[in-house]
Amino acid sequence: MTPVTPVTPVNPATPVNPATSATPATPDTVLFDLFGVIARHQSPEGWARLVAGAGVPAPAFRDAYWSLRPPYDRGDLTGPDYWRAVAGALGVRFDARRTAALIEADIASWSAVDEEMVDLIGELAASGRTIALLSNVPEDLAAHYERHHPWLGHFAVRALSCRIGHAKPEPEAYAWALRALGLEPGRILFVDDREENLRAARAQGLHTHLFTTPASLRPALPRG
């Protein structure tokens, strides 16, 4: 990985590259999803550890885990609150020790990254390209990534659902990122691995790319 000087994240009240009346036909800024693009999806081993830690049947656990995830992602619930709600939906109780273990296991299950994509992020930053992040992520996991992944400093804007109060594909999530960047939507390429998130981005006027591999992404990136 080539070392570069990190870009200092900006406050949304201080836009970077303010929008002009002439919106280019092609984008010059890239807005990235995190999980499924730069970071790996939840690992099967991590999921198995979570199920074992909860001590309940996997199908019921899956339903409770995912149905209650949006308010956790948006920052409406803390980690303990989320796991208390999961336990309530399952008709069980998690004590403080088990709750802490579930939070730790949950973070670990989402902690792997794609090093090829991390290198690509570094290349884009080194070339002077403006890049930003729009991710559905709870506060516990966001804090973990900030502690362990200094490459997050390459992003001029980090629109994390737990900090902005909106999660994809809610229109407000994209609107927040646009305000923070201070750009017209036509100047932005949004990269995500979920079609429903891309549809919502296109409805806001952003260009989009369905992520599959780093190799397929490279030709779609704006040229410097």
C-alpha positions in Angstrom: 0.0 0.0 0.0 1.4 3.4 -0.9 1.4 5.8 2.0 -0.4 9.1 1.4 -1.3 12.1 3.5 -4.8 11.7 4.9 -7.6 14.1 3.9 -9.1 15.8 7.0 -12.8 15.0 7.1 -15.0 18.1 6.8 -18.0 19.3 8.7 -21.2 19.2 6.5 -21.5 22.9 7.2 -18.2 23.5 5.4 -18.7 22.0 1.9 -15.7 21.0 -0.2 -15.6 21.9 -3.9 -18.8 24.0 -3.8 -21.3 23.2 -6.6 -21.3 25.4 -9.6 -24.1 26.0 -12.1 -22.3 23.9 -14.7 -22.8 20.2 -13.8 -20.4 18.0 -15.8 -21.9 15.2 -17.8 -19.5 12.8 -16.1 -18.7 12.6 -12.4 -15.5 13.7 -10.8 -16.1 12.5 -7.2 -16.7 9.0 -5.9 -19.0 8.2 -3.1 -18.4 4.7 -1.7 -20.4 2.2 0.3 -18.4 0.4 2.9 -19.6 -3.1 3.5 -19.6 -5.3 0.5 -17.3 -2.8 -1.4 -14.3 -1.9 0.8 -15.1 -4.0 3.8 -16.3 -7.6 3.5 -19.8 -8.7 4.3 -20.4 -10.5 7.6 -18.4 -13.7 7.7 -20.1 -17.1 8.1 -17.8 -17.9 11.0 -18.7 -14.6 12.6 -22.4 -15.3 12.2 -22.0 -18.8 13.7 -20.2 -17.3 16.7 -23.1 -14.8 17.2 -25.8 -17.5 17.0 -23.8 -19.6 19.5 -23.4 -16.6 21.8 -27.1 -15.9 21.7 -28.0 -19.5 22.5 -31.1 -19.5 20.4 -32.1 -21.2 17.1 -30.5 -19.6 14.1 -33.7 -18.8 12.1 -35.3 -16.9 14.9 -32.1 -15.1 15.7 -31.7 -14.0 12.1 -35.2 -12.6 12.0 -34.7 -10.6 15.2 -31.1 -9.5 14.4 -32.1 -8.0 11.0 -35.6 -6.7 11.7 -34.2 -4.5 14.5 -31.0 -3.5 12.8 -32.2 -0.2 11.1 -32.6 1.8 14.3 -29.2 0.5 15.5 -27.7 1.6 12.2 -29.3 5.0 12.4 -28.0 5.6 15.9 -31.5 5.4 17.5 -30.3 2.5 19.7 -27.0 2.0 21.6 -25.4 -1.4 21.4 -26.9 -2.6 24.7 -30.3 -1.2 23.7 -30.2 -3.1 20.4 -29.3 -6.4 22.0 -31.9 -5.9 24.7 -34.5 -5.4 21.9 -33.2 -8.6 20.1 -33.5 -10.5 23.4 -37.0 -9.2 23.9 -38.0 -10.3 20.4 -36.7 -13.7 21.1 -38.3 -14.0 24.5 -35.0 -14.3 26.3 -32.8 -12.1 28.4 -29.1 -11.3 27.8 -27.3 -10.2 30.9 -24.6 -7.5 30.8 -21.8 -10.0 30.2 -23.5 -11.8 27.4 -24.5 -8.4 25.8 -20.9 -7.3 25.8 -19.8 -10.6 24.3 -22.5 -10.2 21.5 -21.4 -6.7 20.7 -17.8 -7.9 20.5 -18.7 -10.8 18.3 -20.9 -8.6 16.1 -18.0 -6.2 15.5 -15.6 -9.1 14.7 -18.0 -10.6 12.2 -17.9 -7.4 10.1 -14.2 -6.5 10.6 -12.6 -8.0 7.5 -11.6 -5.6 4.6 -10.7 -6.1 0.9 -7.1 -5.0 0.8 -7.2 -4.5 -2.9 -10.0 -2.0 -2.4 -8.1 -0.3 0.5 -5.1 0.1 -1.9 -7.5 1.5 -4.6 -8.8 4.1 -2.1 -5.2 5.1 -1.3 -4.5 5.5 -5.0 -7.5 7.7 -5.6 -6.6 9.9 -2.6 -3.0 10.1 -3.7 -4.1 11.3 -7.2 -6.1 14.2 -5.6 -9.5 12.7 -6.3 -12.3 13.7 -3.9 -13.7 10.5 -2.4 -16.4 10.1 0.3 -18.2 7.4 2.2 -21.9 6.6 2.7 -22.4 3.6 5.0 -25.0 2.0 7.1 -23.1 1.2 10.2 -23.9 1.2 14.0 -21.8 3.4 16.3 -20.0 0.4 17.9 -18.7 -0.8 14.5 -18.0 2.7 13.2 -15.8 3.4 16.3 -14.0 0.1 15.7 -13.2 1.0 12.1 -12.0 4.5 13.1 -9.6 3.0 15.7 -8.2 0.3 13.4 -8.3 1.7 9.9 -6.4 4.9 9.3 -7.3 4.8 5.6 -10.7 6.2 6.6 -8.9 9.5 6.7 -8.7 9.6 2.9 -12.5 10.3 2.7 -13.3 14.0 2.6 -16.8 13.2 4.0 -17.8 10.2 6.0 -21.6 9.9 6.0 -22.1 7.2 8.6 -25.8 6.3 9.3 -25.3 6.2 13.1 -24.0 9.8 13.0 -26.3 11.4 10.4 -29.5 9.7 11.6 -30.4 8.3 8.2 -29.7 4.9 6.5 -29.7 3.9 2.9 -31.9 3.7 0.9 -33.6 6.5 2.7 -33.4 9.6 0.4 -32.2 11.7 3.4 -29.0 9.7 3.6 -28.0 10.7 0.1 -29.2 14.3 0.6 -26.9 14.6 3.7 -23.9 13.4 1.7 -24.7 15.8 -1.1 -24.9 18.7 1.4 -21.7 17.7 3.1 -19.8 17.5 -0.2 -21.4 20.7 -1.6 -21.8 19.2 -5.0 -24.5 18.7 -7.6 -25.5 15.0 -7.8 -24.3 14.8 -11.4 -20.7 15.2 -10.3 -20.9 12.1 -8.1 -20.4 8.4 -8.9 -22.0 6.3 -6.1 -20.5 2.8 -5.7 -22.6 0.1 -3.9 -23.2 -3.6 -4.0 -27.0 -3.4 -3.5 -29.3 -2.5 -6.3 -31.9 -0.9 -4.0 -29.3 1.5 -2.7 -28.3 2.4 -6.3 -31.9 2.9 -7.3 -32.3 5.4 -4.5 -29.1 7.2 -5.5 -30.2 7.5 -9.1 -33.5 9.0 -7.9 -31.4 11.7 -6.4 -29.5 12.3 -9.7 -26.3 10.5 -8.8 -24.4 8.3 -11.3 -24.1 4.7 -10.0 -22.0 1.6 -10.3 -23.0 -1.8 -9.1 -19.9 -3.1 -7.3 -18.8 -6.7 -8.0 -15.0 -6.6 -8.0 -12.2 -4.0 -7.8 -11.2 -4.9 -11.4 -14.7 -4.2 -12.8 -14.8 -0.9 -10.8 -11.6 0.6 -12.1 -12.8 1.3 -15.7 -15.9 3.0 -14.3 -14.0 5.5 -12.1 -13.7 9.1 -13.1 -10.4 9.8 -14.7 -8.2 12.4 -13.1 
